[in-house]
Amino acid sequence: DKIYVSNFEEGSVSIVDLKLEKLEKISLGGMPRGILLNGDKLYIADNFKNKLIVVDCITKKLEKTITLGNEPNAMVYYNLLY
């Protein structure tokens, strides 16, 4: 019922609700490219900042950011749910 579109140059993800004919945008910054929906979590790859962004689809809020790098110590885990 929903389509998720990465707006690469705009730094956002659009959510198109086909039933309600409604469009929502989530601003993320960077250059979002790949999107994976798993349950109520949206996983977005950011090409520009080499990050994996996790967004809660219900609240439309950023939940985690994982910085990816060439070394294991370049991994950063950020959790807003303290």
N, C-alpha and C positions, 0 to 999 in steps of 0.2 A: 504493500500500500504506500510505501515511501521510497523515494529515490534520493540517494546521497551523491552529491557532486562536489569534487574538489575544484576550487577556483584558484588555479596555480599562481597566476600573477597578482591576484587580489589578496591572497593570504587568508582565505576563508573557505568554509564548507557550507554549501546550500543543502537544505532538506526540503524536498518537495513532497507534500502530502497529497496524493492523488485523489483520495476520497473527499477531503475538505477543500481541495483546490487552493492550498495555502503554501507559501514559500517562507522559510525561515533561514537566516544566515547566522553562522557562528564565526566570529572573527578570531583568528588564531595568530596571524602574522606569519612570516616565513613564506614558504612555498609548499603548501600541502599537495601531496600527489596521490599516493595510494590510500584507499580507505577499506577498512574491514569492520563489519558489524558482527558482534558476538554478544548475544543476549541484549542487555541494555547498555552495553559499552561500545563506543565507536573508537577504533584505533586508526590514527592518521599518521602517515609518514611525512615528515617535513624534509624536503630535499635541501633547502637552503641552510638550515641550522643543524642537520643531521640528528634529528630528534624523532622520537615516537611519542605522539600525543594521545592521551586517553581522555575521552569526553563522555560524560554520563548523558545518555540520550533522553532521559526523563527530565532532568533539570537543565540540560544544555550547558552545563558548566564544566570547565576544565577540572579533571580529577587528578591526573598524573602527567608528568613529563619525564621521559627517559632519554637522556643524552647518549647518543651512540658514537663510538670512536674506534680507533684502531687497536687500542689496548684495553684490557679488562678494567683497569683503574680509571678509564675515561667514562665509566658508566655512572650516571647520577639518577637517583630516584627521588621524585618529589611527590609528596602526598599531602593534599589539602584537608584530609579527614582526621586530623589529630584530635 
